Amino acid sequence: MSDEKDTWSEYSKLVLKELERLNDNHERMRSDFDNRLNEMNTKLGDIKNIEKNVSANSAWIDRVNDVWSPSQMQSAKDELYKQKGKWTATIAIVTFIQIIMGIGITLFIKFLD
């Protein structure tokens, strides 16, 4: 009988350890699940904010298009680039003339000496 009692005691200890291990696993899984659920809720909130921004931007684009059409925007952009090119050419010409004048003045002074 004593041998049977020892066996039952050892068996109950093993069962208790296994139950504790299963409980620890369950707690870790629950914690991991809670963390992932919180992460998903955060990402869902981010997606909803992006969706609101897209809706607001879409409405803004529609209002702008009512006032200023894309073809008008394109022609205005082309005109701006054309004007920018003219200014660049003007600055290049003025710089070139200044360099030529500087060389001319330098040569004129050398010939006078």
PyRosetta script that sets phi, psi and omega in degrees:
from pyrosetta import init, pose_from_sequence

init()
pose = pose_from_sequence("MSDEKDTWSEYSKLVLKELERLNDNHERMRSDFDNRLNEMNTKLGDIKNIEKNVSANSAWIDRVNDVWSPSQMQSAKDELYKQKGKWTATIAIVTFIQIIMGIGITLFIKFLD")
pose.set_psi(1, -38.7)
pose.set_omega(1, 179.6)
pose.set_phi(2, -64.0)
pose.set_psi(2, -36.7)
pose.set_omega(2, 177.7)
pose.set_phi(3, -64.7)
pose.set_psi(3, -38.5)
pose.set_omega(3, 177.9)
pose.set_phi(4, -66.6)
pose.set_psi(4, -37.9)
pose.set_omega(4, 178.6)
pose.set_phi(5, -65.2)
pose.set_psi(5, -42.0)
pose.set_omega(5, 179.0)
pose.set_phi(6, -64.0)
pose.set_psi(6, -40.4)
pose.set_omega(6, 179.9)
pose.set_phi(7, -64.6)
pose.set_psi(7, -44.5)
pose.set_omega(7, 178.8)
pose.set_phi(8, -64.1)
pose.set_psi(8, -38.5)
pose.set_omega(8, 179.5)
pose.set_phi(9, -64.1)
pose.set_psi(9, -45.9)
pose.set_omega(9, 178.7)
pose.set_phi(10, -65.2)
pose.set_psi(10, -41.8)
pose.set_omega(10, -179.7)
pose.set_phi(11, -63.2)
pose.set_psi(11, -43.0)
pose.set_omega(11, -179.5)
pose.set_phi(12, -65.6)
pose.set_psi(12, -35.0)
pose.set_omega(12, 176.9)
pose.set_phi(13, -65.7)
pose.set_psi(13, -42.3)
pose.set_omega(13, 178.3)
pose.set_phi(14, -63.4)
pose.set_psi(14, -42.7)
pose.set_omega(14, 179.1)
pose.set_phi(15, -63.7)
pose.set_psi(15, -43.2)
pose.set_omega(15, 179.2)
pose.set_phi(16, -61.8)
pose.set_psi(16, -43.7)
pose.set_omega(16, 177.8)
pose.set_phi(17, -62.6)
pose.set_psi(17, -40.9)
pose.set_omega(17, 179.6)
pose.set_phi(18, -65.6)
pose.set_psi(18, -41.0)
pose.set_omega(18, 177.3)
pose.set_phi(19, -63.8)
pose.set_psi(19, -39.8)
pose.set_omega(19, 177.4)
pose.set_phi(20, -64.4)
pose.set_psi(20, -41.9)
pose.set_omega(20, 178.6)
pose.set_phi(21, -63.0)
pose.set_psi(21, -44.0)
pose.set_omega(21, 178.5)
pose.set_phi(22, -63.9)
pose.set_psi(22, -38.4)
pose.set_omega(22, 178.2)
pose.set_phi(23, -64.6)
pose.set_psi(23, -42.1)
pose.set_omega(23, 178.0)
pose.set_phi(24, -62.2)
pose.set_psi(24, -43.7)
pose.set_omega(24, 178.0)
pose.set_phi(25, -61.2)
pose.set_psi(25, -42.6)
pose.set_omega(25, 179.5)
pose.set_phi(26, -62.4)
pose.set_psi(26, -43.2)
pose.set_omega(26, 179.5)
pose.set_phi(27, -64.5)
pose.set_psi(27, -42.2)
pose.set_omega(27, 178.0)
pose.set_phi(28, -64.2)
pose.set_psi(28, -42.2)
pose.set_omega(28, 178.3)
pose.set_phi(29, -63.9)
pose.set_psi(29, -40.5)
pose.set_omega(29, 179.6)
pose.set_phi(30, -64.7)
pose.set_psi(30, -42.9)
pose.set_omega(30, 178.6)
pose.set_phi(31, -63.4)
pose.set_psi(31, -44.9)
pose.set_omega(31, 178.6)
pose.set_phi(32, -62.7)
pose.set_psi(32, -42.0)
pose.set_omega(32, 178.5)
pose.set_phi(33, -62.7)
pose.set_psi(33, -43.7)
pose.set_omega(33, 178.6)
pose.set_phi(34, -61.9)
pose.set_psi(34, -42.9)
pose.set_omega(34, 179.0)
pose.set_phi(35, -62.3)
pose.set_psi(35, -44.7)
pose.set_omega(35, -179.8)
pose.set_phi(36, -66.7)
pose.set_psi(36, -37.1)
pose.set_omega(36, 178.0)
pose.set_phi(37, -65.0)
pose.set_psi(37, -42.7)
pose.set_omega(37, 177.2)
pose.set_phi(38, -62.7)
pose.set_psi(38, -41.4)
pose.set_omega(38, 178.7)
pose.set_phi(39, -62.9)
pose.set_psi(39, -42.1)
pose.set_omega(39, 179.2)
pose.set_phi(40, -65.5)
pose.set_psi(40, -39.5)
pose.set_omega(40, 178.2)
pose.set_phi(41, -64.1)
pose.set_psi(41, -39.2)
pose.set_omega(41, 177.5)
pose.set_phi(42, -63.2)
pose.set_psi(42, -46.5)
pose.set_omega(42, 179.9)
pose.set_phi(43, -65.0)
pose.set_psi(43, -36.7)
pose.set_omega(43, 177.7)
pose.set_phi(44, -64.8)
pose.set_psi(44, -39.8)
pose.set_omega(44, 175.9)
pose.set_phi(45, -62.5)
pose.set_psi(45, -41.7)
pose.set_omega(45, 177.5)
pose.set_phi(46, -61.8)
pose.set_psi(46, -42.7)
pose.set_omega(46, -179.6)
pose.set_phi(47, -64.2)
pose.set_psi(47, -39.9)
pose.set_omega(47, 178.7)
pose.set_phi(48, -64.8)
pose.set_psi(48, -39.4)
pose.set_omega(48, 177.8)
pose.set_phi(49, -64.4)
pose.set_psi(49, -41.3)
pose.set_omega(49, 178.2)
pose.set_phi(50, -63.7)
pose.set_psi(50, -40.9)
pose.set_omega(50, 179.1)
pose.set_phi(51, -61.9)
pose.set_psi(51, -41.6)
pose.set_omega(51, 177.3)
pose.set_phi(52, -63.9)
pose.set_psi(52, -42.0)
pose.set_omega(52, 178.7)
pose.set_phi(53, -63.1)
pose.set_psi(53, -40.7)
pose.set_omega(53, 178.8)
pose.set_phi(54, -63.4)
pose.set_psi(54, -41.6)
pose.set_omega(54, 178.7)
pose.set_phi(55, -64.2)
pose.set_psi(55, -43.9)
pose.set_omega(55, 179.8)
pose.set_phi(56, -64.2)
pose.set_psi(56, -42.8)
pose.set_omega(56, 179.2)
pose.set_phi(57, -65.8)
pose.set_psi(57, -37.5)
pose.set_omega(57, 179.2)
pose.set_phi(58, -64.2)
pose.set_psi(58, -43.2)
pose.set_omega(58, 178.2)
pose.set_phi(59, -64.1)
pose.set_psi(59, -40.5)
pose.set_omega(59, 178.8)
pose.set_phi(60, -63.4)
pose.set_psi(60, -43.6)
pose.set_omega(60, 178.9)
pose.set_phi(61, -61.4)
pose.set_psi(61, -41.1)
pose.set_omega(61, 178.2)
pose.set_phi(62, -62.7)
pose.set_psi(62, -41.6)
pose.set_omega(62, 178.8)
pose.set_phi(63, -65.7)
pose.set_psi(63, -41.1)
pose.set_omega(63, 178.8)
pose.set_phi(64, -65.2)
pose.set_psi(64, -42.0)
pose.set_omega(64, -179.9)
pose.set_phi(65, -65.1)
pose.set_psi(65, -27.8)
pose.set_omega(65, 175.9)
pose.set_phi(66, -66.8)
pose.set_psi(66, -33.1)
pose.set_omega(66, -177.6)
pose.set_phi(67, -90.7)
pose.set_psi(67, -41.7)
pose.set_omega(67, -171.2)
pose.set_phi(68, -137.2)
pose.set_psi(68, 109.8)
pose.set_omega(68, -174.4)
pose.set_phi(69, -73.9)
pose.set_psi(69, 157.7)
pose.set_omega(69, 178.4)
pose.set_phi(70, -57.8)
pose.set_psi(70, -35.3)
pose.set_omega(70, 179.0)
pose.set_phi(71, -67.7)
pose.set_psi(71, -35.8)
pose.set_omega(71, 176.0)
pose.set_phi(72, -66.6)
pose.set_psi(72, -39.8)
pose.set_omega(72, 177.4)
pose.set_phi(73, -61.2)
pose.set_psi(73, -42.6)
pose.set_omega(73, -179.7)
pose.set_phi(74, -63.4)
pose.set_psi(74, -45.3)
pose.set_omega(74, -179.3)
pose.set_phi(75, -66.6)
pose.set_psi(75, -36.8)
pose.set_omega(75, 177.2)
pose.set_phi(76, -65.5)
pose.set_psi(76, -40.8)
pose.set_omega(76, 178.1)
pose.set_phi(77, -63.8)
pose.set_psi(77, -44.0)
pose.set_omega(77, 178.1)
pose.set_phi(78, -60.7)
pose.set_psi(78, -41.7)
pose.set_omega(78, 178.6)
pose.set_phi(79, -63.9)
pose.set_psi(79, -40.6)
pose.set_omega(79, 177.4)
pose.set_phi(80, -62.0)
pose.set_psi(80, -44.0)
pose.set_omega(80, 179.3)
pose.set_phi(81, -66.3)
pose.set_psi(81, -35.7)
pose.set_omega(81, 178.1)
pose.set_phi(82, -65.1)
pose.set_psi(82, -44.0)
pose.set_omega(82, 178.4)
pose.set_phi(83, -64.3)
pose.set_psi(83, -39.9)
pose.set_omega(83, 178.2)
pose.set_phi(84, -61.9)
pose.set_psi(84, -41.6)
pose.set_omega(84, 178.0)
pose.set_phi(85, -63.2)
pose.set_psi(85, -38.3)
pose.set_omega(85, 178.0)
pose.set_phi(86, -65.1)
pose.set_psi(86, -42.4)
pose.set_omega(86, 178.8)
pose.set_phi(87, -64.4)
pose.set_psi(87, -39.6)
pose.set_omega(87, 178.1)
pose.set_phi(88, -63.3)
pose.set_psi(88, -43.5)
pose.set_omega(88, 178.8)
pose.set_phi(89, -64.3)
pose.set_psi(89, -41.3)
pose.set_omega(89, 179.4)
pose.set_phi(90, -62.0)
pose.set_psi(90, -45.5)
pose.set_omega(90, 179.2)
pose.set_phi(91, -63.1)
pose.set_psi(91, -40.5)
pose.set_omega(91, 179.1)
pose.set_phi(92, -63.7)
pose.set_psi(92, -42.3)
pose.set_omega(92, 179.7)
pose.set_phi(93, -65.5)
pose.set_psi(93, -45.6)
pose.set_omega(93, 179.4)
pose.set_phi(94, -60.9)
pose.set_psi(94, -42.3)
pose.set_omega(94, 178.8)
pose.set_phi(95, -63.2)
pose.set_psi(95, -44.4)
pose.set_omega(95, 179.2)
pose.set_phi(96, -60.9)
pose.set_psi(96, -43.5)
pose.set_omega(96, 179.0)
pose.set_phi(97, -63.4)
pose.set_psi(97, -40.5)
pose.set_omega(97, 178.4)
pose.set_phi(98, -62.6)
pose.set_psi(98, -40.9)
pose.set_omega(98, 179.3)
pose.set_phi(99, -65.6)
pose.set_psi(99, -44.9)
pose.set_omega(99, 179.0)
pose.set_phi(100, -61.5)
pose.set_psi(100, -43.8)
pose.set_omega(100, 179.3)
pose.set_phi(101, -62.9)
pose.set_psi(101, -41.8)
pose.set_omega(101, 178.0)
pose.set_phi(102, -60.6)
pose.set_psi(102, -45.0)
pose.set_omega(102, 178.1)
pose.set_phi(103, -64.6)
pose.set_psi(103, -42.8)
pose.set_omega(103, 179.5)
pose.set_phi(104, -61.4)
pose.set_psi(104, -44.4)
pose.set_omega(104, 179.3)
pose.set_phi(105, -64.3)
pose.set_psi(105, -41.8)
pose.set_omega(105, 179.5)
pose.set_phi(106, -62.3)
pose.set_psi(106, -45.7)
pose.set_omega(106, 178.6)
pose.set_phi(107, -65.2)
pose.set_psi(107, -39.7)
pose.set_omega(107, 179.2)
pose.set_phi(108, -62.3)
pose.set_psi(108, -42.5)
pose.set_omega(108, 179.0)
pose.set_phi(109, -66.3)
pose.set_psi(109, -38.3)
pose.set_omega(109, 178.7)
pose.set_phi(110, -64.9)
pose.set_psi(110, -39.7)
pose.set_omega(110, -179.3)
pose.set_phi(111, -70.9)
pose.set_psi(111, -28.2)
pose.set_omega(111, 178.1)
pose.set_phi(112, -71.8)
pose.set_psi(112, -32.9)
pose.set_omega(112, -178.9)
pose.set_phi(113, -74.8)
pose.dump_pdb("model.pdb")
